Amino acid sequence: MTDRQSAPNRKPQLSFWQIWNMCFGFLGIQFGFALQNANVSRIFQTLGAPIDDIPMLWIAAPLTGLIVQPIVGYLSDRTWTGLGRRRPYFLIGAVLATLALIAMPNSPTLWIAAGLLWILDASINISMEPFRAFVGDQLPQQQRASGYAMQSFFIGVGSVIASLLPFALAHFGVGNTAGPGEVPDTVRYAFYFGGAVLLLSVGWTVLRTREYPPAQLHAFDEAPVLARPDRDRVRCLLLGASWTVVGGIVATTISMLGWDKQLYVLAALIAAFGLALALRGVVRDGGGFASVMDDLAAMPTTMLRLAVVQFFSWFALFAMWIYTTPAVTQLHYHSSDTASAAYNEGANWVGVLFAGYNGFAALAAIVIPPMTRRWGLRWSHLFNVFLGGAGLISIALIRDPQWLLLSMLGVGFAWASILSLPYAMLSDSVPAAKMGVFMGIFNFFIVIPQLVAASLLGFLLKHLFGGQPAMALVIGGVSLFLAGLCVLWVREPGQAAQPIDAAQARA
């Protein structure tokens, strides 16, 4: 079996505006995500959710990605229509997400709002997952960093505008308060506008791009051929049963010791992995589930190593998203009372900081392509995530909240890099015929660290750090430093690629 196909054809390079058009849909996708991230907790609280229940309601977001993305990737790899391979999924997801954005601020009850969050997140994932594979499909290896950086640019722009939109609407006189159980007009109109932006921007990409037919894409393929692991059904069943038992033991321990209920998520993850392994030992070969599980076992070496980088990166990001508001309000505004003026002033400033790091990310996306040409992908990513790590740690050290914008500069560079360079490093090692499913599997290493962070951070802060939320940001900063060091373990695209053998796949 050869490492590479013999004398593959080369994909033609695309112009700046062709790359612009193929990435423009990410503007709307991130617009929807940013509105969700900034306002869903507010909607939940408006509809009567206790503050302690909000993290569990939010688990819908990473769980839908964990389930939806590999399924959509698997299906889009096997799709060819008049709209092409990936574009039908762009359009279907955009239509469903737009309807969910319109409906969510009009939810009459908490449970309808929670259900709409699942629908919204699943719909956005239907559109988003093929966009990652789309860049790998369309661009030659030397342009992929630019393609993913362009996506990061649109992510930054969309996030800034969407995050500031309710504030801007209030500034222009739209009502920012409402009666009990009603969502303010600022949020309602922001969601309507976001739905329109999402549908129109994704529609632009659908109409202004084309895709290579499967035969032509296969001829362009430069990735190594991946050996399929030998499937030992008995071994799958035994390993699956073992992991399921470990998950049960962890859950029992949590219950007996009275630990935080969020740790049950970690136990459930372990048990779910065991059940999936056991199920693979039972189901027939050739089906969708079996194919995804076999592809998971046959991941190329580059993907396995990038999984470690992604784990530490997204663990840090989730720590930031959860704990920046309590850290800044407590440390810089000296209040943990959510009804106080000082707390709300600090919370508003966190909104500005989050818009700031997304704005810096849009600027970083312009800098990253020349950076990678000079330093390579690995050293560029190390530099950027080190900036992010220093930015997160500095939040615990700076005392003037205005200077926290400097912290967000580092976070912005890390964010832009995390959204682009790992995908550029990955796409060179993934076969074109399976680009979608492998990009979906790669999403596991985005979702799992978020679930682990949701499980562990509260426990660590309570038992090791005296409940100080700023320490979660320090942990996140250290995690980004580890991500940077781990990226040196990943090969640079263009270096000799080796297929993973069956023994490695089973390890």
N, C-alpha and C positions, 0 to 999 in steps of 0.2 A: 504494500500500500504506500503510495507516494505521499510526501508531506504536502505538496502543492499540486494543483492541476497543471498539466504541461502547457507552457506558453499561453497564459490567459490573455485575453484582450484587455485593453486598458479603457476604463471609463473616461469619457471626455470631461475636461474641467468645465465647470459652470461659471457664468458671469456673476458679478456682485448682485445684480437685480434678480437673477434666477434663484440665487440662494436666499435673497430677501423674500421673494414670493413663496418659496417652499417653507420658510420659517414663520411667515407673518401670522399664521393661525395661532401660534403660541401666545401672541398678544392677548387674544380673547380667552384662551384656555387659562392663562395665568390671571386674567381679570376676574374670571369666575372663582378661581382658587383663593385669590386675595380677599374678595368680598366674603367668601365663606370663612376664612381664617379670622378676619377682623370682626365679623358681626354675628356669627352663629351662636356663640356663647351669650351674646346680648339678647338674641331672640329666645334662646332657651330660658334665660332668667326672666325675661318679660312674660313668658308663658308659664312661669311658676317652678322652674327646676331649682332644687336646692343646690348650693354651690358645691357641695361634696359629690353630687351626682354628675356634674358636668364632665369631668374627665372620662367617666365610663360612657357617657353619651358620645363623646368625641372619638371613641375607639372605632366607630364606624368608618372614619376616614382611612386609617392605615389598613384596616381589615378588608375593605372593598378593593384597595389596590392590590393586596396580597392575593385575592381571589380572581379579580377581573383581568389584571394585566397579562398573566400567562395564558389565560383562555383566549383573549383577544389576539395576542401575539400568535398563538397556535393557529387560530382561524384565519388571520390575515395572511400568514405564510401560504395558505392553501386557497386563497381567493384570487380570482381574476374576472373582472367585469368590465363593462363599458367605461366605468370610472377608474379602473385600474385595480391595484392590489390593496393599498392602504387608504386611499381617499374615501371609499364607502364608509369606513369606520370613523374617519374624521367627521363626516357629515351626519351620520346617525347619532354619534355622541353629542355633537353640537346642538342638534335639534332637541334631544332629550334634556340636556343640561340647561338650555334656554327655558324650556317649560318648567323645570324644577326651580330655576332662579325666580321666575315670575310667581310661582306658587308659594315658595317658602315664606316670604314676609307676610303672606295672607293666611298662614296656618291658624286654624281655630283652636288647636290643642297642642300640648307639648309632644304627644306621641306622634301626631301627624308631622310636626316639624322634624322630629327625630327620623321618621321614615323618609321624609324628603331629603334629609342629609345623606342617607344611604343612596337614594336615587341620584342626587346631585353628584356625589363623589364617584359613584359607579359610572355615570355618564361622562364626566370629565376624564376619567381613566380610559374609557372607550376611545375617546379622541386622542388623549395624550400618548398612550403607549405606542400606537403606530407612527406618531411623529418622530420618536426616537429611532425606530427602525427605518423610517423614510430617509433620514440623512444618510444612514449606512447604505441604503439601496441606491441613492442617487449620486453620491459624491465619491470621487476617488479618495484613497487613503490620505493623500497630502492636503486635501481640502476639508476633511472631516472636522478638524479642530475649529476651523472657521465656521462650519455649519452649526456645530453645537454652540459655539460662542455667539452666533447670531440668535439662536434660540434663547440663550441667556440674556442677550440684550432686550429681546421682546418680553421675557419674563420680568426683567427689572422695570421696564417702562410700564407694563401692565400693572405690576404690583404697586408702584408708586401712585399711579392715578387712582386705582381702585381703593387703596388704603386711605387716601385723602378725600375721596368723593363725598362721603357723608358730612365730613367737616366743611368741605367747600359748599355743599348744598345748604347747610345751616348758615354759612356766612352770607349767602345770597337770599336768605329769608325763608327757606323751606323749614317747616316745623320739625324741631328736634325732640319734642316730647309728645306723648300720647296718653290716652286713658289706660287704666289697668288692663293688662292682657292684650294691648294693642301695640304694634310695632310702629315707631315714628315714621313720618313721611320721608325723612332723610334716608333712612335705611331702605324703605320700600322703593323709592325712586332710583336709588343706587343699584338695587338688584334688577330693576327693569332695564336700566341703561346697560348694566353688565351683560344681561342676556342678549341685548341687541349687538353689543360689541363682540361677544363670543360668536354669535351666529354669522355676522358679517365678515369677521376676520378669517374664520375657518372656511367660509364660503369663498373668500378671495383665493386662499391656497388651493382649494379644490378646483377652481375654475382656471387658475393661472399656472398650473403645473401639469406635468405629464409623468408617466411612470414607464420604466422599461418592462417589456413583456417577460414572463418567466424564463423563456429560453435564452433571451439576450442577457438577462441578469445572471443566469447561470454561467454564461460564457465569460462574463466579467469577473467571476468569483476568484478572489486571490487568497481566501482563507485556507488554512490547513484542513485536511479531511480528518474528521473526528472518528475515532474508533468507538463502536458501540459496546458497552459493557455486557458481559455475559450475565444474564438474569438468573440468579439462583433463588427460586421461589421459597425454599425452606429458609434460606438465610434472611430473605426479606421478612418473612413471618416472625422469625426469632428476634431479629433486630427491632422490628416494629413493636413486638410485644414488650421487649426490654425497655424501649424508650417510653412506651405508654405507662408501664409500671413505675418508671422513674418520675414521670409527671404526676402520677397518683401519690407517690411518696412525698413529693414536694408539696402538693396541695394539702396532704394530711398534716405535714409538719407545720405549715402556715396556720392551719386551723388549731392545732394543739398548742402552739406557742402564742396564739393570738396576734400574729403579725398583721400588717396592713393588708386590707383586702385587695389592693392593687396587685399584690404579688401573685394572686391567683392567675393573672394574665400570663405570667411567666410559666406557671405550672401547666396552663392550658396550651401554650405554645409547644412545650416539650411533648405533652401527650398527643397533640395534633400531628406533630412530626412522626411519632410512632405509629399512629393510626394510618397515616398516608403510606408509610413504608409497608405496613402489614397489608393494606389494601392492594398495593402494587403486586404483592405476592399472590394475590387471588385473581385479579382481573386478567382478562386475555390480552395478549400482545396486539398492538396496532390501533387501539383506541386512543382518544384524546388524552385521557388521564394517564394511561400507560406511556404515551409518547412524551408528555411533559416530565413525568418522573424519570424516564430513561435519559432525557436530555439534561435533567438536573444532575444525574449521575455522570454524564459524559461531558460536563463542563470543561472547556479548555483551561489549561493551567493559568493563563492570563486572567480569566474570569474568576477563578478561585482566589487568586492573590488580590485582585481588585475588590473581592467581596470583603476582605479584611479592612481595606482602605475605606470602603463605603460604610462598614459597620461603625467605625470610630467617627467618621464624618457626620453621619445622620444621628448618632447618639448625641453628639454635641449640638446639632441644630435643634433637636427636639427639646433638649435642656434649655436652650435659649428661648424657644417659643413659649415654653411653659412658665419659666421662672424670671424672665426679665422684668415683667411688671411688678411682682412682689419684691424683687431685689432692688429695683430703682426706687420704688415708693418708700421702702423701709430704710435703705441706706442713704439716699440722697434727699428725700423729702420727709424723712423721719416720721412716717405714719404707716400703720397697718390697718387703720380704721377706714373701711370702704365708704363710709358716709362722710368722711372729713374732706374739707376743701384741699388740704395738702395731698391726700392720697389721690384724689381725682385730677389734680394738677399734674402729679407725677405720672399717672396713667395716661393722660393726654400726651405728655412728653414722650412716653414710650411709643405711642403711635407715630410721632414724628421721627423717632429714632428708627423704627421699622421701615418707614417710608424712605429714610435716609440710606439704610444699608441696601435697599433695593435700587435706589438711584445710583449709588456707588457701584453696584453690580452691573448696571447698564453701561457705565463708563468703563468698568473693568473688562467687559466683553469686547470693547474696542481695542484694549491693550493686549489681551491674551493672545490673539493670533500672532502678532509680531514677537511676543515673548516666547511662544512655543517654537517659532522658527529659529530663534537665537539660542534658547536653552534646551529645547526638547520638551516633550509633554511631562515627563516625570519631574524634572527639576522645577519646571514652571508650577506644577501642582503643589509640590512641596513648599515652594515660596509662598504661594497664595494661602494655603491652609495654615501655615505658620503665622501669617499676618492675622488670619481669623482667630487663631488660638490666643495670640497676644491681645487682640481686641476684646475677646470675652473675659480674659483674666483682668484686663485693665478696668473693667466695669467695677470690680470689687476694690480697686485701688484709687480711682479718681473720686474726688469729692465734689467738684463743681459739675452739676449735671449738663451744663452747656458743652463741656469738653467730651461728653460721651459720644458726640458726633464723630470725634476722632476714632473712638473705639469701633464705631459702625463702618468707618472706612476699611479697616482690616476685615471686618465681617463681610462686607460687600464683595471684596476681592475673593474671599474664600467661597462665598455663595455662588458667584459667577463661575468659579473654577470647578466646584463640586457638580454643578449642573452641566458641565461641558466636557472637561478633560478626561474623566473616567470613561465616558462613552466613546471618546475618540480613541482611547487606548484599547477599549474592548472591541470595537467594530472591526478592526483589522484581523481579529482572531476568530470571528464568527462566520460560518458559511452563509452565503446570501439566501439560500433556500430556507434557513432557520433563523434569520435575523430577528423576526418578530417574536418568536417564542423565547429566544435567548434574552432579548431585551426585557420581556415580561418576567423571566426568571431572575434577571438582574435586579428587578424591582424588589424581590424578596429581601435583598440586602439593604434596601432603603426602609422597608416597612418593619422588618424584624427589630432593628436597633431602636426604632421609635417605640415599639411595644415593650422592649426591654427597659428603655429609659422610663416609660410610664410606670413600669412595675418597680424599678429599683431606686429611682432618684428620691422619691418621698421617704422610703425606708432609710436610705443612707443619710439624708439630711436630719431625720428625726433621731437616729441612733448614734450618729458619728459627729455631726456638725451643729448640734444644738438648734436645729430648725432654721438656720440662717440661709435664706434663698440665694444669697450671693455666692455661696459655696457651690451651688449647682452650676453656676456659670464658670467657676474655676475648674470644676470637673470637666465641663464641656471644653474649656480651653486646652486642658491637658489631653483630652481625647483627640482634638484636632492636631496637636503636636504628634501624637502616635499615628494618626492617619498619614501625616506627611512623611514620617519615617518609613511606614509600611509601603508607601508608593515606590520607594527605591527597590523593592523586591519584585516589582512588575517590570516586564520587559518593555522596551521602547518599540512602538510599531515600526516595522521595517527590518527589525532584527530577525534572525532565523527563528521561525516558529516550529514548535514540535507538537504533533498530535498527542493528546493524552491517551495513554493505553488503558486497557481494561483493569489492570491491577490498580493504577492510580484512581480510576473512576470508582472502584469499590472501596478505596481507603477511607 
